[in-house]
């Protein structure tokens, strides 16, 4: 499957013209056409001109259609040995094999970590270590990811919180924040209107915002964030993927341990002693 092609289509979706969107839909529905059809045949299926098809691939960063086809063959050849033992048709989800979903997730992870600056994680670890309090915030599905982040870092340091306006009491939740606190924002589309006033409050309170988000939102996040961790989050639609976001959180936690080993060790010893005491009292 030409997963890198799908990744590029997902990231460029908002910039494609109406005619280019037609080609994108055809390829999203059947990536195998890249290997079995010519550019002219693809244009015919999509109902667009050959010139539009050529422009579509150039806009995605390819030299020509042949480069796309070579990439698809390379990916197929790389994964083919793992498919020889299949005695029955591959399991299918949302019209695509589970292998296709896995390949897209792996491509998201690989591109995210390949593009990350080497000094960014240690820098973030030091930023978090120097914060009086650390807050995790997410909306919708990202609220669950924020809770995972809070739980993860709660074992590594004191004063780690989940920013939650349960019962719409955002004022009460935000009143507990203060200067130099770190707010770790996890956000994908759709973004609620509530995000803007919360960020305005964070700026007024002089909180330091770290945003983990998709590449499309990263330039906007740079305006209000001290640091931005862009992650590739291409999916086959309907439901967002949080695999890269969760992996980035864990990597950040590992970097924090690396920068604050002794402090983390003491914290975990205290927690383990309390847990042992609680278990014994039962």
C-alpha positions as CSV (number, residue, x, y, z in Angstrom):
1,X,0.0,0.0,0.0
2,X,1.3,3.5,-0.9
3,X,1.0,4.8,2.7
4,X,3.4,7.6,2.2
5,X,1.2,8.8,-0.7
6,X,-1.9,8.7,1.6
7,X,0.0,10.6,4.2
8,X,0.9,13.4,1.8
9,X,-2.7,13.6,0.5
10,X,-4.0,13.9,4.1
11,X,-1.5,16.7,4.9
12,X,-2.3,18.6,1.7
13,X,-6.1,18.0,1.7
14,X,-7.1,21.6,2.5
15,X,-4.8,23.0,-0.3
16,X,-6.1,20.7,-3.1
17,X,-8.3,22.2,-5.8
18,X,-11.8,20.6,-6.6
19,X,-10.4,18.6,-9.4
20,X,-7.4,17.4,-7.4
21,X,-9.8,16.4,-4.6
22,X,-11.4,14.0,-7.1
23,X,-8.1,12.3,-7.7
24,X,-7.4,12.2,-4.0
25,X,-10.7,10.4,-3.3
26,X,-10.1,7.8,-6.0
27,X,-6.6,7.0,-4.5
28,X,-7.9,7.0,-0.9
29,X,-10.5,4.4,-1.9
30,X,-8.1,2.2,-3.9
31,X,-4.4,2.9,-3.5
32,X,-3.6,-0.2,-5.6
33,X,-4.5,1.8,-8.7
34,X,-1.1,3.4,-8.6
35,X,0.5,0.1,-9.6
36,X,-2.1,-1.1,-12.0
37,X,-3.1,2.0,-13.9
38,X,-1.3,4.7,-15.9
39,X,-1.6,8.4,-15.1
40,X,-4.0,8.8,-18.0
41,X,-6.2,6.0,-16.8
42,X,-6.3,7.5,-13.3
43,X,-7.3,10.8,-14.8
44,X,-10.2,9.0,-16.6
45,X,-11.4,7.3,-13.5
46,X,-11.4,10.6,-11.5
47,X,-13.0,12.5,-14.4
48,X,-10.2,15.1,-14.7
49,X,-7.5,15.9,-17.3
50,X,-4.1,14.3,-17.5
51,X,-2.6,17.8,-16.8
52,X,-4.5,18.1,-13.6
53,X,-3.3,14.6,-12.5
54,X,0.3,15.6,-13.2
55,X,-0.1,18.8,-11.3
56,X,-1.7,16.9,-8.4
57,X,1.3,14.7,-7.9
58,X,3.8,17.6,-8.3
59,X,1.9,19.5,-5.6
60,X,2.3,16.5,-3.3
61,X,6.1,16.8,-3.8
62,X,6.7,14.1,-6.5
63,X,8.7,14.7,-9.6
64,X,6.2,12.8,-11.8
65,X,3.8,9.8,-11.7
66,X,6.7,7.3,-12.2
67,X,8.2,8.4,-8.9
68,X,4.8,7.7,-7.1
69,X,4.6,4.2,-8.8
70,X,8.2,3.3,-7.7
71,X,7.5,4.3,-4.2
72,X,4.4,2.1,-4.1
73,X,6.3,-0.8,-5.4
74,X,9.1,-0.3,-2.9
75,X,6.6,-0.3,0.0
76,X,4.9,-3.4,-1.4
77,X,8.2,-5.3,-1.8
78,X,9.2,-4.3,1.7
79,X,6.1,-5.7,3.3
80,X,5.4,-8.6,1.0
81,X,7.4,-11.3,2.9
82,X,5.1,-10.9,5.9
83,X,2.0,-11.7,3.8
84,X,3.1,-15.1,2.5
85,X,1.8,-17.0,5.5
86,X,-1.8,-15.6,5.2
87,X,-4.1,-18.5,4.5
88,X,-7.3,-16.4,4.4
89,X,-8.2,-12.9,3.3
90,X,-6.8,-10.1,5.5
91,X,-9.1,-8.7,8.1
92,X,-10.8,-5.5,6.9
93,X,-11.8,-2.4,8.8
94,X,-13.4,0.6,7.2
95,X,-12.9,-1.0,3.8
96,X,-9.1,-1.4,4.2
97,X,-6.9,-4.2,5.6
98,X,-5.7,-4.0,9.1
99,X,-2.2,-4.0,7.6
100,X,-3.0,-0.7,5.8
101,X,-4.1,0.9,9.0
102,X,-0.9,-0.3,10.7
103,X,1.3,0.9,7.9
104,X,-0.2,4.4,8.1
105,X,0.3,4.6,11.9
106,X,3.9,3.5,11.5
107,X,4.4,6.2,8.8
108,X,3.0,8.8,11.1
109,X,5.3,7.8,13.9
110,X,8.4,7.5,11.6
111,X,7.9,10.9,10.0
112,X,7.2,12.6,13.3
113,X,10.3,11.4,15.0
114,X,12.5,11.9,11.9
115,X,11.6,15.6,11.8
116,X,12.0,16.3,15.5
117,X,14.9,18.4,16.6
118,X,17.3,16.4,18.8
119,X,17.6,19.1,21.4
120,X,13.8,19.7,21.8
121,X,12.9,16.9,24.3
122,X,15.7,17.6,26.8
123,X,14.8,21.3,26.6
124,X,11.2,20.5,27.3
125,X,12.1,18.2,30.2
126,X,14.1,21.1,31.8
127,X,11.1,23.5,31.2
128,X,8.7,21.1,33.0
129,X,11.2,20.4,35.8
130,X,11.3,24.1,36.6
131,X,7.6,24.6,36.7
132,X,5.7,25.0,40.0
133,X,2.8,23.1,38.5
134,X,2.2,21.1,35.3
135,X,-1.3,21.1,33.7
136,X,-2.6,18.8,31.0
137,X,-5.5,20.0,28.8
138,X,-7.4,18.4,25.9
139,X,-10.9,18.6,24.5
140,X,-13.0,15.8,23.1
141,X,-11.0,12.7,22.4
142,X,-7.8,14.5,23.3
143,X,-9.2,14.9,26.9
144,X,-8.5,11.2,27.3
145,X,-4.9,11.6,26.1
146,X,-4.5,14.6,28.5
147,X,-5.6,12.3,31.4
148,X,-3.0,9.7,30.3
149,X,-0.3,12.4,30.3
150,X,-1.3,13.6,33.7
151,X,-1.2,10.0,35.1
152,X,2.2,9.4,33.5
153,X,3.9,12.6,34.9
154,X,2.1,12.3,38.2
155,X,4.5,9.4,39.0
156,X,7.5,11.5,38.0
157,X,7.0,14.8,39.9
158,X,4.8,16.6,42.3
159,X,2.0,19.1,41.4
160,X,0.8,17.5,38.1
161,X,-2.9,18.3,37.3
162,X,-5.6,17.7,34.7
163,X,-7.2,21.0,33.7
164,X,-10.8,20.1,33.7
165,X,-13.9,22.4,33.5
166,X,-16.2,19.6,34.8
167,X,-19.6,21.1,35.3
168,X,-18.4,24.1,33.2
169,X,-16.5,25.4,36.2
170,X,-13.5,26.6,34.1
171,X,-13.1,29.7,36.3
172,X,-12.5,27.5,39.3
173,X,-10.1,25.3,37.5
174,X,-8.1,28.2,36.0
175,X,-8.0,30.1,39.3
176,X,-5.6,27.4,40.6
177,X,-3.0,28.1,37.8
178,X,-0.2,30.6,38.2
179,X,3.0,32.1,36.7
180,X,5.6,29.8,35.3
181,X,3.2,26.8,35.4
182,X,3.5,24.7,32.3
183,X,0.3,24.0,30.4
184,X,0.6,20.9,28.0
185,X,-2.1,21.3,25.4
186,X,-3.1,18.3,23.3
187,X,-5.2,19.4,20.3
188,X,-6.5,18.1,17.0
189,X,-9.5,19.1,14.9
190,X,-12.2,20.1,15.8
191,X,-11.1,22.8,18.3
192,X,-13.7,24.3,20.6
193,X,-14.4,28.0,21.0
194,X,-13.4,27.6,24.6
195,X,-9.8,27.1,23.7
196,X,-9.2,30.8,22.8
197,X,-10.3,32.3,26.1
198,X,-8.4,29.6,28.0
199,X,-5.2,30.5,26.1
200,X,-5.8,34.2,26.7
201,X,-6.0,33.4,30.4
202,X,-2.8,31.4,30.2
203,X,-1.0,34.4,28.6
204,X,-2.4,36.8,31.3
205,X,-1.3,34.4,34.0
206,X,2.1,34.0,32.4
207,X,1.8,30.2,32.0
208,X,4.2,28.5,29.7
209,X,2.3,26.6,27.0
210,X,3.6,23.5,25.3
211,X,1.4,22.3,22.4
212,X,1.3,18.8,20.9
213,X,-0.7,19.1,17.7
214,X,-1.0,18.2,14.0
215,X,1.2,19.9,11.4
216,X,-1.7,21.9,10.0
217,X,-2.2,23.7,13.3
218,X,1.5,24.0,14.3
219,X,2.1,27.5,12.7
220,X,-0.9,28.9,14.6
221,X,0.2,27.2,17.8
222,X,3.6,28.9,17.5
223,X,1.9,32.2,18.2
224,X,0.8,31.3,21.8
225,X,3.2,28.4,22.7
226,X,6.6,28.5,24.2
227,X,7.3,25.1,22.5
228,X,5.4,23.1,19.8
229,X,5.6,19.4,19.1
230,X,4.1,18.8,15.7
231,X,2.9,15.2,15.1
232,X,1.8,13.5,11.9
233,X,-1.8,12.3,12.4
234,X,-3.0,11.2,9.0
235,X,-5.9,8.7,9.2
236,X,-8.5,7.2,6.9
237,X,-11.1,9.6,8.2
238,X,-14.1,9.2,10.5
239,X,-12.0,8.8,13.6
240,X,-8.8,10.6,14.5
241,X,-5.6,8.8,15.4
242,X,-3.8,9.5,18.7
243,X,-1.0,7.0,18.4
244,X,1.7,9.6,17.6
245,X,0.4,12.0,20.3
246,X,0.6,9.2,22.9
247,X,4.0,8.1,21.8
248,X,5.3,11.7,22.0
249,X,4.0,12.0,25.6
250,X,5.8,8.9,26.6
251,X,9.0,10.0,24.9
252,X,8.7,13.3,26.7
253,X,8.3,11.5,30.0
254,X,11.4,9.4,29.3
255,X,13.3,12.6,28.5
256,X,12.1,14.0,31.8
257,X,13.4,11.0,33.7
258,X,16.8,11.3,31.9
259,X,17.1,14.9,33.0
260,X,15.9,14.5,36.5
261,X,16.8,10.9,37.4
262,X,17.5,11.3,41.2
263,X,14.4,13.4,41.8
264,X,12.2,11.0,39.9
265,X,13.7,8.0,41.8
266,X,13.0,9.6,45.2
267,X,9.4,10.4,44.0
268,X,8.8,6.9,42.9
269,X,10.2,5.4,46.1
270,X,7.8,7.5,48.1
271,X,4.8,6.5,46.0
272,X,5.8,2.8,46.2
273,X,6.1,3.0,50.0
274,X,2.7,4.6,50.3
275,X,1.1,2.1,47.9
276,X,2.7,-0.8,49.9
277,X,1.3,0.7,53.1
278,X,-2.2,1.1,51.6
279,X,-2.1,-2.5,50.3
280,X,-0.9,-3.8,53.7
281,X,-3.7,-1.9,55.5
282,X,-6.3,-3.8,53.5
